[in-house]
Amino acid sequence: MKIKYITLLLITLLIILINGINAITIGEEKPSLVDIVVITNDNWVDCLSAIDYAYENNGVILQTNGDMLNPDVEQLISAINPKKIVIVGGNNVISKEIEKDLEKYGTVVRIWGKDRVETNEKVITQLNTNKTMVLVNSHNFSNIVKVSNQYIPVYVAVMVFNPNEVVRHYNKDTVQIYKNNRLIGTYGRNNVVEVPKKVIVIKKPNINNITYCYDENIEEFGYVPVNFTDSYYGVKVDKNNPSALLLSKYLGAPAIIGSNNKKSIIKYTDNDSVNNSIIVATNIIVLKKAKELYLTNNDVGQSLNEAKTQLWSKKIPVYKYGIPYGCLRTYVEK
């Protein structure tokens, strides 16, 4: 019995010497495919607000219904194994039940404010960037996307009323605005400006080095449109696939809205923003893995095939990948 034990021990030591200590490593930590996963609800507002944060932190964005974690989203999070999960939005948009479900897959933090302007402000304060910030009406989807092509959009809430149609009650620090005998809202006095034929209500974020313009076209103040005439491809972004704006950041391709003469890089299966966020996240993960492999084999096609194979084994839905080869090549080679 003692001889058998010694023989087994010698065989084990021989395996270690031949293959290295890693050959019998037990409980090795599963690597993360991206550093963070950002979770937003299935609306576009917080999703667009989180784009630059996700990009800066090597992450992806997944959307879900605000009351229950989508099972396909949950499966993808498990496969990604992120270092951190960041919820953008308060409990009224992403429930505490979802937060508890997410805690099974890593550290969870929540960034939120009382409304879209404050939430956006909290997200922006997490950025480490010198990029120019441009004020954008937080209710204007298309202009937020357009500004995002080159700048960081900073949300402001802008409402314009006809002074003949609303009643204003000015108090010491606040203004109550009524329309048709119904309270529209209570605002700080410094947020309400009356000009000829207009009552303008604006909620400003508390961010330094930003000049405010009290105008309903606030996003045009100081904004110089970016020129993408040399780009053949674009990433189509609409209210059903807002997370696609993140893909445009990774690829360095313009975000396009509506009809455009540029060819869209990626196609979407339906008008379901949750499913579309899975498609976008999958494409980003495949891109990043292909680039990682390209650094060692210097072959774009081989890198893509190996990336798909490796990610498929990790239960990433690689069949959703659909980026043109030319865009992939540009991405991995840059």
C-alpha positions as CSV (number, residue, x, y, z in Angstrom):
1,M,0.0,0.0,0.0
2,K,2.9,2.3,0.9
3,I,4.6,1.5,-2.4
4,K,1.5,2.3,-4.4
5,Y,1.2,5.7,-2.6
6,I,4.8,6.6,-3.3
7,T,4.4,5.6,-7.0
8,L,1.3,7.8,-7.3
9,L,3.1,10.7,-5.7
10,L,6.1,10.3,-8.1
11,I,3.7,10.3,-11.1
12,T,2.0,13.5,-9.8
13,L,5.4,15.2,-9.4
14,L,6.4,14.1,-12.9
15,I,3.2,15.7,-14.3
16,I,4.0,18.9,-12.6
17,L,7.6,18.9,-13.9
18,I,6.4,18.2,-17.5
19,N,3.4,20.5,-17.7
20,G,4.1,23.1,-15.1
21,I,2.3,24.0,-11.9
22,N,-0.7,25.3,-13.9
23,A,-1.5,21.7,-15.0
24,I,-3.2,20.9,-11.7
25,T,-4.4,24.4,-10.7
26,I,-7.7,24.0,-8.9
27,G,-10.4,26.7,-8.8
28,E,-8.8,29.0,-11.3
29,E,-10.9,32.2,-11.6
30,K,-13.0,32.5,-14.7
31,P,-11.8,35.5,-16.8
32,S,-14.0,38.4,-17.6
33,L,-14.9,39.0,-21.3
34,V,-15.4,42.7,-20.6
35,D,-14.7,44.8,-17.4
36,I,-18.2,46.0,-16.8
37,V,-21.8,45.4,-17.8
38,V,-24.1,48.4,-17.6
39,I,-27.8,47.7,-17.1
40,T,-30.5,50.1,-18.1
41,N,-34.2,49.7,-18.6
42,D,-35.8,49.2,-22.1
43,N,-36.2,52.9,-22.7
44,W,-33.6,55.0,-24.6
45,V,-33.0,57.8,-22.1
46,D,-30.6,56.1,-19.5
47,C,-29.1,53.9,-22.2
48,L,-27.8,56.9,-24.2
49,S,-26.8,58.5,-21.0
50,A,-24.5,55.6,-20.2
51,I,-22.8,55.2,-23.6
52,D,-19.6,57.1,-22.9
53,Y,-19.3,55.5,-19.4
54,A,-19.5,52.0,-20.8
55,Y,-17.0,52.8,-23.6
56,E,-14.5,54.4,-21.3
57,N,-14.7,51.4,-18.9
58,N,-14.3,48.7,-21.5
59,G,-17.9,47.6,-21.1
60,V,-21.2,46.7,-22.8
61,I,-24.8,47.8,-22.2
62,L,-27.6,45.4,-21.7
63,Q,-31.2,46.6,-21.4
64,T,-34.0,44.8,-19.6
65,N,-37.6,45.3,-18.5
66,G,-37.5,47.4,-15.4
67,D,-39.5,44.9,-13.2
68,M,-37.8,41.6,-14.1
69,L,-34.4,40.6,-15.4
70,N,-34.7,39.3,-18.9
71,P,-33.5,35.6,-18.9
72,D,-31.5,36.0,-22.1
73,V,-29.8,39.0,-20.6
74,E,-29.1,37.1,-17.4
75,Q,-27.5,34.2,-19.3
76,L,-25.3,36.6,-21.2
77,I,-24.2,38.4,-18.0
78,S,-23.3,35.0,-16.5
79,A,-21.2,34.1,-19.6
80,I,-19.4,37.5,-19.6
81,N,-18.5,37.2,-15.9
82,P,-18.0,41.0,-15.6
83,K,-15.7,42.5,-12.9
84,K,-18.6,44.9,-12.1
85,I,-22.2,45.4,-12.9
86,V,-23.5,49.0,-13.0
87,I,-27.2,49.8,-12.9
88,V,-28.0,53.2,-14.4
89,G,-31.3,54.5,-13.1
90,G,-33.3,54.5,-9.8
91,N,-35.5,51.8,-8.3
92,N,-38.4,53.1,-10.3
93,V,-36.7,52.1,-13.6
94,I,-34.6,49.1,-12.5
95,S,-36.2,47.4,-9.5
96,K,-34.5,46.2,-6.4
97,E,-35.5,42.7,-7.3
98,I,-33.4,42.9,-10.5
99,E,-30.5,44.3,-8.4
100,K,-30.7,41.3,-6.1
101,D,-30.7,39.0,-9.1
102,L,-27.6,40.7,-10.5
103,E,-25.7,40.3,-7.3
104,K,-25.2,36.6,-8.1
105,Y,-22.9,37.6,-10.9
106,G,-20.6,40.1,-9.3
107,T,-20.3,43.5,-7.6
108,V,-23.3,45.7,-8.3
109,V,-23.4,49.5,-8.0
110,R,-26.2,51.8,-8.9
111,I,-25.9,55.3,-10.5
112,W,-29.0,57.3,-10.3
113,G,-30.7,60.7,-9.8
114,K,-34.2,61.9,-9.2
115,D,-34.8,62.4,-13.0
116,R,-33.0,61.9,-16.3
117,V,-31.0,65.1,-15.9
118,E,-29.6,64.2,-12.5
119,T,-28.9,60.6,-13.5
120,N,-27.0,61.8,-16.5
121,E,-25.1,64.2,-14.3
122,K,-24.1,61.4,-11.9
123,V,-22.9,59.3,-14.9
124,I,-20.9,62.1,-16.4
125,T,-19.1,62.8,-13.0
126,Q,-17.8,59.2,-13.2
127,L,-16.0,59.9,-16.5
128,N,-12.3,60.7,-16.8
129,T,-12.2,62.6,-20.1
130,N,-11.2,65.9,-21.6
131,K,-13.7,65.7,-24.4
132,T,-16.0,68.7,-25.1
133,M,-19.4,68.5,-23.5
134,V,-22.4,69.9,-25.3
135,L,-25.8,70.7,-23.7
136,V,-28.6,68.7,-25.2
137,N,-32.4,68.7,-24.6
138,S,-32.8,65.4,-22.7
139,H,-36.1,64.8,-24.5
140,N,-34.6,65.1,-28.0
141,F,-33.4,61.7,-29.0
142,S,-32.0,62.5,-32.5
143,N,-30.0,65.4,-31.3
144,I,-28.5,63.5,-28.4
145,V,-27.3,60.9,-30.9
146,K,-26.0,63.5,-33.4
147,V,-24.0,65.3,-30.6
148,S,-22.6,61.9,-29.4
149,N,-20.8,61.4,-32.7
150,Q,-18.1,63.8,-31.5
151,Y,-19.0,65.2,-28.1
152,I,-20.4,64.1,-24.8
153,P,-24.0,65.1,-24.5
154,V,-25.0,66.7,-21.2
155,Y,-28.7,66.4,-20.5
156,V,-30.8,69.4,-19.7
157,A,-34.6,69.5,-19.3
158,V,-36.1,72.2,-21.5
159,M,-39.8,73.0,-21.6
160,V,-41.3,76.0,-23.4
161,F,-44.7,77.4,-22.6
162,N,-46.9,80.1,-24.1
163,P,-47.3,82.6,-21.3
164,N,-51.0,83.1,-22.2
165,E,-51.6,79.4,-21.6
166,V,-50.0,78.8,-18.2
167,V,-50.3,80.3,-14.7
168,R,-47.2,81.0,-12.7
169,H,-47.2,81.2,-9.0
170,Y,-43.9,82.7,-7.8
171,N,-42.8,81.9,-4.2
172,K,-39.6,82.7,-2.4
173,D,-37.5,80.0,-4.0
174,T,-39.8,78.1,-6.3
175,V,-42.3,78.6,-9.2
176,Q,-45.4,76.6,-9.6
177,I,-46.7,76.3,-13.2
178,Y,-50.3,75.4,-13.9
179,K,-52.0,74.6,-17.2
180,N,-55.7,74.0,-17.6
181,N,-55.9,74.1,-13.8
182,R,-53.4,71.3,-13.5
183,L,-50.1,71.5,-11.8
184,I,-47.3,71.0,-14.4
185,G,-44.5,71.1,-11.9
186,T,-42.7,73.0,-9.2
187,Y,-39.3,74.5,-10.2
188,G,-36.6,76.5,-8.6
189,R,-36.8,80.2,-9.5
190,N,-33.4,80.1,-11.2
191,N,-34.8,77.4,-13.5
192,V,-37.6,79.6,-14.9
193,V,-36.9,82.3,-17.4
194,E,-39.6,84.6,-19.0
195,V,-38.8,86.2,-22.3
196,P,-41.2,87.8,-24.7
197,K,-43.9,85.3,-25.8
198,K,-42.2,82.4,-23.9
199,V,-41.9,80.9,-20.5
200,I,-38.8,78.7,-20.5
201,V,-38.2,76.1,-17.8
202,I,-34.7,74.6,-17.8
203,K,-33.1,72.2,-15.4
204,K,-29.4,72.4,-15.5
205,P,-26.8,69.8,-14.3
206,N,-24.3,70.8,-11.7
207,I,-21.2,70.3,-13.9
208,N,-18.3,72.7,-14.0
209,N,-17.0,74.4,-17.1
210,I,-20.2,74.3,-19.1
211,T,-21.8,77.5,-20.4
212,Y,-25.6,77.5,-20.4
213,C,-27.9,78.9,-23.0
214,Y,-31.5,79.6,-22.1
215,D,-33.0,78.6,-25.3
216,E,-35.2,75.7,-26.5
217,N,-32.6,74.9,-29.1
218,I,-30.0,74.5,-26.4
219,E,-28.0,71.7,-28.1
220,E,-27.2,74.2,-31.0
221,F,-25.3,76.4,-28.6
222,G,-21.5,75.9,-29.3
223,Y,-22.2,72.8,-31.3
224,V,-20.2,72.2,-34.5
225,P,-21.6,69.1,-36.4
226,V,-19.0,66.5,-37.2
227,N,-18.4,65.6,-40.9
228,F,-18.4,61.9,-41.8
229,T,-18.5,62.3,-45.5
230,D,-15.5,60.0,-45.9
231,S,-17.2,57.1,-44.1
232,Y,-18.9,54.5,-46.2
233,Y,-20.5,52.6,-43.2
234,G,-22.5,53.9,-40.3
235,V,-24.3,52.3,-37.3
236,K,-28.0,52.8,-37.4
237,V,-29.4,54.0,-34.0
238,D,-33.0,54.5,-33.2
239,K,-35.2,54.3,-30.1
240,N,-35.5,50.5,-30.4
241,N,-31.7,50.0,-30.5
242,P,-30.1,52.9,-28.5
243,S,-27.2,50.7,-27.4
244,A,-25.9,50.6,-31.0
245,L,-24.4,54.0,-30.3
246,L,-21.9,52.2,-28.1
247,L,-20.9,50.0,-31.1
248,S,-20.3,53.1,-33.2
249,K,-17.9,54.3,-30.5
250,Y,-15.9,51.1,-30.6
251,L,-15.8,51.0,-34.4
252,G,-15.2,54.7,-34.8
253,A,-18.1,54.8,-37.3
254,P,-20.8,57.4,-37.4
255,A,-24.1,56.9,-35.7
256,I,-26.8,57.4,-38.3
257,I,-30.5,58.1,-37.8
258,G,-33.3,57.3,-40.2
259,S,-32.7,57.2,-43.9
260,N,-29.1,57.8,-44.9
261,N,-26.9,57.1,-47.9
262,K,-24.4,55.2,-45.7
263,K,-24.7,51.4,-45.4
264,S,-25.6,50.2,-41.9
265,I,-22.9,48.1,-40.3
266,I,-25.3,45.9,-38.3
267,K,-28.9,44.7,-38.8
268,Y,-31.4,44.2,-36.1
269,T,-34.0,41.4,-35.9
270,D,-37.0,43.4,-34.5
271,N,-38.1,46.4,-32.6
272,D,-37.2,44.9,-29.2
273,S,-34.6,47.1,-27.5
274,V,-33.7,44.3,-25.1
275,N,-32.9,41.8,-27.8
276,N,-31.1,44.4,-29.8
277,S,-28.9,45.2,-26.9
278,I,-27.9,41.6,-26.7
279,I,-27.1,41.7,-30.4
280,V,-24.9,44.8,-30.0
281,A,-23.2,43.4,-26.9
282,T,-22.4,40.2,-28.6
283,N,-20.9,42.0,-31.6
284,I,-18.7,44.1,-29.3
285,I,-17.5,41.0,-27.4
286,V,-16.6,39.2,-30.7
287,L,-14.8,42.3,-31.9
288,K,-12.7,42.6,-28.8
289,K,-11.8,38.9,-28.7
290,A,-10.9,38.9,-32.4
291,K,-8.6,41.9,-31.8
292,E,-7.0,40.2,-28.8
293,L,-6.2,37.2,-31.0
294,Y,-5.1,39.3,-33.9
295,L,-2.2,40.6,-31.8
296,T,-0.7,37.1,-31.8
297,N,-1.6,35.6,-35.2
298,N,-1.8,38.7,-37.4
299,D,-4.6,37.1,-39.4
300,V,-8.0,38.8,-39.4
301,G,-10.0,35.8,-40.7
302,Q,-8.3,33.3,-38.4
303,S,-8.8,35.7,-35.4
304,L,-12.5,36.0,-36.1
305,N,-13.0,32.2,-36.4
306,E,-11.0,31.5,-33.3
307,A,-12.9,34.2,-31.4
308,K,-16.3,32.8,-32.4
309,T,-15.2,29.3,-31.4
310,Q,-13.9,30.4,-28.0
311,L,-16.9,32.5,-27.2
312,W,-19.3,29.9,-28.4
313,S,-17.8,27.5,-25.8
314,K,-18.5,30.2,-23.2
315,K,-22.2,30.3,-24.3
316,I,-21.9,33.7,-26.0
317,P,-24.6,33.8,-28.9
318,V,-22.0,34.3,-31.6
319,Y,-24.6,33.5,-34.3
320,K,-25.8,37.1,-33.7
321,Y,-22.5,38.5,-35.0
322,G,-22.8,40.3,-38.3
323,I,-20.2,43.0,-38.8
324,P,-18.8,43.3,-42.3
325,Y,-15.3,42.0,-42.8
326,G,-13.9,45.4,-43.8
327,C,-15.1,47.0,-40.6
328,L,-13.7,44.1,-38.5
329,R,-10.3,44.5,-40.3
330,T,-10.2,48.2,-39.6
331,Y,-11.1,47.7,-36.0
332,V,-8.5,45.0,-35.3
333,E,-5.7,46.7,-37.2
334,K,-6.1,50.2,-35.6
